[in-house]
Amino acid sequence: MENRHLTDRQELLAELAREGSEARRETSTVVAPGARIPARVVKVKSHVAYNVYRVRAVVINSPGLAPTEIGEQMDAINLAESFLAPGTLAPGVYTIITRVGEKNVFYAVP
């Protein structure tokens, strides 16, 4: 089994030498004490298509005050809905998103 891993690594190094690392699209997550994947609170602004929504980051204020919208709108994917069906999440819903690879994702049940 050890020989297989050595062969796989040699093939990877040969591929990187030929093509370079620019073409490789990889995602990694660090798991260590104190490490975290950043998340932020957003407000759903509108529906784009299927389970993709336009959202905007918010800052939570003191109790009794509405959250303040900040930054630009961005697209995010609702993982609670099907990738093939039209989304039904209403605008104005607050949720927490995180970045996974190159996508913003959240989980909010309509």
N, CA, C and O of each residue as an XYZ file, in Angstrom:
440
protein
N       0.818     -1.193      0.000
C       0.000      0.000      0.000
C       0.864      1.259      0.000
O       0.522      2.249     -0.646
N       1.970      1.220      0.717
C       2.873      2.369      0.768
C       3.415      2.707     -0.622
O       3.582      3.881     -0.954
N       3.686      1.699     -1.421
C       4.194      1.931     -2.775
C       3.175      2.664     -3.632
O       3.547      3.483     -4.473
N       1.873      2.375     -3.427
C       0.827      3.046     -4.208
C       0.824      4.543     -3.918
O       0.724      5.355     -4.837
N       0.934      4.909     -2.642
C       0.944      6.332     -2.280
C       2.169      7.033     -2.854
O       2.081      8.174     -3.307
N       3.298      6.357     -2.834
C       4.515      6.921     -3.396
C       4.354      7.143     -4.896
O       4.761      8.180     -5.420
N       3.761      6.173     -5.586
C       3.524      6.297     -7.027
C       2.551      7.429     -7.323
O       2.764      8.200     -8.259
N       1.465      7.539     -6.520
C       0.494      8.623     -6.703
C       1.158      9.985     -6.542
O       0.881     10.904     -7.313
N       2.015     10.120     -5.566
C       2.693     11.397     -5.330
C       3.656     11.726     -6.462
O       3.767     12.882     -6.872
N       4.351     10.713     -6.967
C       5.265     10.942     -8.080
C       4.493     11.390     -9.316
O       4.936     12.283    -10.038
N       3.333     10.767     -9.563
C       2.512     11.159    -10.706
C       2.002     12.585    -10.545
O       1.973     13.338    -11.518
N       1.602     12.967     -9.346
C       1.145     14.327     -9.086
C       2.265     15.335     -9.328
O       2.047     16.371     -9.956
N       3.455     15.032     -8.834
C       4.585     15.939     -9.045
C       4.921     16.068    -10.527
O       5.244     17.158    -10.999
N       4.846     14.960    -11.262
C       5.115     15.016    -12.701
C       4.060     15.861    -13.409
O       4.385     16.637    -14.308
N       2.799     15.714    -13.006
C       1.715     16.506    -13.603
C       1.901     17.990    -13.312
O       1.727     18.821    -14.203
N       2.251     18.330    -12.078
C       2.475     19.731    -11.724
C       3.658     20.311    -12.495
O       3.633     21.480    -12.880
N       4.691     19.505    -12.720
C       5.848     19.980    -13.476
C       5.475     20.273    -14.923
O       5.984     21.223    -15.518
N       4.577     19.449    -15.496
C       4.166     19.653    -16.886
C       3.203     20.814    -17.025
O       3.375     21.656    -17.908
N       2.181     20.878    -16.163
C       1.084     21.832    -16.345
C       1.161     23.054    -15.442
O       0.559     24.081    -15.756
N       1.866     22.976    -14.357
C       1.896     24.071    -13.403
C       0.716     23.972    -12.454
O      -0.209     23.195    -12.691
N       0.739     24.741    -11.397
C      -0.317     24.665    -10.384
C      -1.486     25.596    -10.662
O      -2.501     25.519     -9.971
N      -1.374     26.484    -11.662
C      -2.429     27.455    -11.926
C      -3.734     26.783    -12.368
O      -4.820     27.282    -12.070
N      -3.630     25.659    -13.073
C      -4.819     24.992    -13.602
C      -5.541     24.165    -12.540
O      -6.697     23.792    -12.741
N      -4.899     23.875    -11.435
C      -5.511     23.041    -10.396
C      -6.423     23.904     -9.540
O      -6.027     24.973     -9.075
N      -7.641     23.435     -9.337
C      -8.607     24.147     -8.496
C      -8.867     23.276     -7.280
O      -9.648     22.327     -7.342
N      -8.223     23.595     -6.196
C      -8.356     22.801     -4.993
C      -8.834     23.670     -3.848
O      -8.604     24.879     -3.820
N      -9.497     23.034     -2.912
C      -9.969     23.711     -1.718
C      -9.460     22.939     -0.518
O      -9.510     21.709     -0.501
N      -8.979     23.641      0.472
C      -8.547     22.966      1.687
C      -9.090     23.723      2.891
O      -9.302     24.934      2.844
N      -9.305     22.990      3.952
C      -9.777     23.581      5.191
C      -8.810     23.175      6.285
O      -8.475     21.997      6.410
N      -8.359     24.127      7.074
C      -7.436     23.844      8.163
C      -8.250     23.443      9.379
O      -9.163     24.157      9.794
N      -7.913     22.308      9.939
C      -8.577     21.861     11.155
C      -7.509     21.761     12.230
O      -6.681     20.850     12.224
N      -7.542     22.709     13.150
C      -6.558     22.762     14.216
C      -7.161     23.557     15.369
O      -8.121     24.303     15.171
N      -6.606     23.405     16.573
C      -7.109     24.204     17.688
C      -7.058     25.689     17.353
O      -6.009     26.205     16.966
N      -8.169     26.364     17.498
C      -8.233     27.790     17.219
C      -8.570     28.120     15.781
O      -8.882     29.272     15.479
N      -8.517     27.144     14.878
C      -8.844     27.396     13.479
C     -10.358     27.444     13.326
O     -11.086     26.790     14.073
N     -10.827     28.220     12.356
C     -12.266     28.315     12.125
C     -12.526     28.690     10.675
O     -11.673     29.266     10.000
N     -13.700     28.355     10.222
C     -14.149     28.789      8.910
C     -15.019     30.006      9.148
O     -16.036     29.890      9.832
N     -14.666     31.179      8.613
C     -15.432     32.389      8.899
C     -16.869     32.296      8.389
O     -17.130     31.799      7.293
N     -17.775     32.779      9.200
C     -19.184     32.844      8.829
C     -19.675     34.246      9.147
O     -19.105     34.939      9.990
N     -20.745     34.660      8.462
C     -21.300     35.987      8.735
C     -22.810     35.948      8.572
O     -23.361     35.073      7.905
N     -23.454     36.903      9.189
C     -24.907     37.015      9.113
C     -25.266     37.811      7.870
O     -24.649     38.834      7.575
N     -26.281     37.329      7.137
C     -26.740     38.022      5.928
C     -28.260     38.088      5.914
O     -28.948     37.350      6.619
N     -28.753     38.993      5.090
C     -30.186     39.133      4.861
C     -30.442     38.782      3.398
O     -29.770     39.297      2.504
N     -31.418     37.901      3.158
C     -31.779     37.537      1.787
C     -32.482     38.729      1.158
O     -33.475     39.232      1.683
N     -31.945     39.178      0.016
C     -32.509     40.335     -0.677
C     -33.443     39.933     -1.816
O     -34.499     40.541     -1.992
N     -33.063     38.908     -2.596
C     -33.897     38.495     -3.726
C     -33.511     37.094     -4.176
O     -32.480     36.549     -3.779
N     -34.358     36.537     -5.004
C     -34.137     35.207     -5.577
C     -33.483     35.380     -6.940
O     -33.913     36.229     -7.721
N     -32.453     34.595     -7.244
C     -31.768     34.678     -8.532
C     -32.275     33.579     -9.454
O     -32.877     33.869    -10.487
N     -32.041     32.326     -9.096
C     -32.482     31.178     -9.889
C     -32.293     29.907     -9.055
O     -31.342     29.800     -8.281
N     -33.210     28.948     -9.221
C     -33.143     27.677     -8.505
C     -32.946     27.937     -7.014
O     -33.803     28.557     -6.385
N     -31.836     27.476     -6.433
C     -31.601     27.693     -5.002
C     -30.513     28.749     -4.757
O     -29.833     28.726     -3.731
N     -30.363     29.659     -5.699
C     -29.374     30.742     -5.585
C     -30.103     32.046     -5.245
O     -31.106     32.392     -5.871
N     -29.587     32.754     -4.253
C     -30.204     33.991     -3.782
C     -29.169     35.106     -3.744
O     -27.970     34.848     -3.638
N     -29.634     36.329     -3.830
C     -28.801     37.508     -3.640
C     -28.943     37.886     -2.175
O     -30.059     38.051     -1.683
N     -27.805     38.027     -1.464
C     -27.812     38.339     -0.038
C     -26.887     39.524      0.226
O     -26.066     39.896     -0.612
N     -27.043     40.103      1.411
C     -26.192     41.228      1.812
C     -25.836     41.067      3.285
O     -26.701     40.753      4.104
N     -24.582     41.278      3.620
C     -24.115     41.141      4.997
C     -24.767     42.179      5.897
O     -25.086     43.284      5.459
N     -24.963     41.813      7.157
C     -25.539     42.733      8.135
C     -24.700     42.703      9.409
O     -23.981     41.743      9.684
N     -24.816     43.784     10.174
C     -24.201     43.886     11.491
C     -25.334     43.852     12.507
O     -26.290     44.623     12.414
N     -25.217     42.949     13.479
C     -26.237     42.843     14.520
C     -26.027     43.981     15.519
O     -24.935     44.145     16.063
N     -27.073     44.759     15.752
C     -27.011     45.894     16.681
C     -27.522     45.492     18.059
O     -27.747     44.312     18.330
N     -27.697     46.466     18.907
C     -28.230     46.226     20.244
C     -29.641     45.668     20.155
O     -30.322     45.879     19.151
N     -30.099     44.952     21.195
C     -31.469     44.423     21.180
C     -32.489     45.548     20.961
O     -32.381     46.621     21.555
N     -33.455     45.291     20.119
C     -34.475     46.278     19.821
C     -34.188     47.104     18.585
O     -35.066     47.822     18.108
N     -32.973     47.017     18.054
C     -32.608     47.744     16.841
C     -32.440     46.764     15.688
O     -31.890     45.676     15.859
N     -32.918     47.161     14.518
C     -32.797     46.311     13.334
C     -31.333     46.196     12.916
O     -30.573     47.149     13.089
N     -30.920     45.047     12.370
C     -29.546     44.914     11.874
C     -29.266     45.918     10.758
O     -30.166     46.275      9.998
N     -28.023     46.368     10.663
C     -27.608     47.331      9.660
C     -26.948     46.597      8.494
O     -26.017     45.818      8.696
N     -27.429     46.843      7.276
C     -26.846     46.219      6.089
C     -25.528     46.898      5.755
O     -25.408     48.121      5.832
N     -24.535     46.087      5.383
C     -23.219     46.617      5.019
C     -22.724     45.919      3.756
O     -23.213     44.843      3.410
N     -21.781     46.509      3.083
C     -21.127     45.878      1.943
C     -22.021     45.735      0.726
O     -23.132     46.263      0.675
N     -21.506     45.007     -0.251
C     -22.204     44.778     -1.511
C     -23.028     43.495     -1.446
O     -22.766     42.615     -0.626
N     -24.013     43.405     -2.311
C     -24.783     42.168     -2.417
C     -23.929     41.092     -3.074
O     -23.045     41.390     -3.877
N     -24.203     39.834     -2.722
C     -23.474     38.711     -3.299
C     -24.437     37.553     -3.506
O     -25.502     37.510     -2.890
N     -24.072     36.627     -4.361
C     -24.883     35.438     -4.583
C     -24.491     34.366     -3.583
O     -23.316     34.220     -3.246
N     -25.483     33.615     -3.107
C     -25.240     32.515     -2.174
C     -26.226     31.392     -2.472
O     -27.329     31.636     -2.963
N     -25.826     30.175     -2.175
C     -26.624     28.983     -2.465
C     -27.257     28.475     -1.185
O     -26.581     28.308     -0.169
N     -28.580     28.226     -1.239
C     -29.298     27.673     -0.099
C     -29.268     26.154     -0.196
O     -29.904     25.576     -1.078
N     -28.540     25.509      0.698
C     -28.397     24.062      0.673
C     -29.631     23.333      1.196
O     -29.710     22.110      1.088
N     -30.586     24.053      1.754
C     -31.824     23.424      2.236
C     -32.809     23.176      1.109
O     -33.811     22.493      1.315
N     -32.553     23.709     -0.067
C     -33.452     23.566     -1.206
C     -32.788     22.743     -2.301
O     -31.562     22.643     -2.364
N     -33.606     22.161     -3.156
C     -33.111     21.345     -4.258
C     -32.339     22.203     -5.262
O     -32.663     23.369     -5.485
N     -31.328     21.606     -5.853
C     -30.555     22.287     -6.890
C     -31.329     22.341     -8.209
O     -30.947     23.079     -9.118
N     -32.415     21.565     -8.322
C     -33.163     21.466     -9.574
C     -34.516     22.164     -9.546
O     -35.127     22.350    -10.598
N     -34.996     22.552     -8.379
C     -36.321     23.167     -8.260
C     -36.183     24.672     -8.005
O     -35.161     25.132     -7.495
N     -37.220     25.428     -8.362
C     -37.169     26.872     -8.078
C     -37.188     27.131     -6.570
O     -37.912     26.466     -5.829
N     -36.404     28.081     -6.132
C     -36.323     28.402     -4.714
C     -37.574     29.104     -4.214
O     -38.253     29.793     -4.975
N     -37.877     28.930     -2.937
C     -39.089     29.523     -2.356
C     -38.808     30.342     -1.104
O     -39.742     30.716     -0.395
N     -37.547     30.628     -0.819
C     -37.199     31.407      0.370
C     -37.592     32.870      0.165
O     -37.260     33.469     -0.858
N     -38.289     33.433      1.129
C     -38.783     34.807      1.013
C     -37.680     35.827      1.290
O     -36.827     35.600      2.148
N     -37.694     36.945      0.572
C     -36.744     38.028      0.879
C     -36.969     38.523      2.308
O     -38.091     38.492      2.814
N     -35.909     38.973      2.945
C     -36.006     39.487      4.307
C     -35.597     38.486      5.367
O     -35.518     38.846      6.541
N     -35.335     37.245      4.997
C     -34.920     36.217      5.945
C     -33.450     36.440      6.310
O     -32.627     36.717      5.437
N     -33.125     36.318      7.587
C     -31.743     36.421      8.046
C     -31.186     35.014      8.222
O     -31.883     34.115      8.693
N     -29.938     34.833      7.844
C     -29.296     33.527      7.971
C     -27.791     33.723      8.104
O     -27.295     34.846      8.016
N     -27.079     32.644      8.312
C     -25.625     32.680      8.429
C     -25.033     31.979      7.215
O     -25.432     30.863      6.883
N     -24.078     32.634      6.550
C     -23.419     31.998      5.401
C     -21.951     31.765      5.719
O     -21.370     32.383      6.612
N     -21.389     30.864      4.965
C     -19.956     30.603      5.036
C     -19.456     30.388      3.625
O     -20.248     30.168      2.708
N     -18.198     30.447      3.449
C     -17.589     30.271      2.133
C     -17.040     28.853      2.050
O     -16.269     28.426      2.910
N     -17.440     28.130      1.017
C     -16.947     26.774      0.769
C     -16.360     26.770     -0.633
O     -17.093     26.869     -1.617
N     -15.065     26.657     -0.725
C     -14.412     26.751     -2.031
C     -14.603     28.147     -2.581
O     -14.178     29.127     -1.968
N     -15.237     28.242     -3.727
C     -15.487     29.541     -4.361
C     -16.936     29.969     -4.227
O     -17.347     30.931     -4.877
N     -17.726     29.288     -3.407
C     -19.167     29.563     -3.290
C     -19.523     29.985     -1.868
O     -18.946     29.502     -0.894
N     -20.493     30.905     -1.775
C     -21.103     31.254     -0.495
C     -22.295     30.334     -0.323
O     -23.117     30.214     -1.231
N     -22.407     29.680      0.830
C     -23.517     28.761      1.061
C     -24.171     29.051      2.410
O     -23.532     29.543      3.340
N     -25.465     28.730      2.488
C     -26.200     28.833      3.742
C     -27.263     27.755      3.759
O     -27.519     27.112      2.741
N     -27.887     27.554      4.918
C     -28.924     26.555      5.067
C     -30.101     27.221      5.772
O     -30.050     27.480      6.974
N     -31.166     27.497      5.011
C     -32.358     28.131      5.579
C     -33.580     27.428      4.993
O     -33.791     27.440      3.781
N     -34.377     26.820      5.858
C     -35.577     26.108      5.425
C     -36.664     27.129      5.117
O     -36.979     27.973      5.957
N     -37.248     27.057      3.898
C     -38.312     28.018      3.534
C     -39.551     27.849      4.399
O     -40.529     28.575      4.223
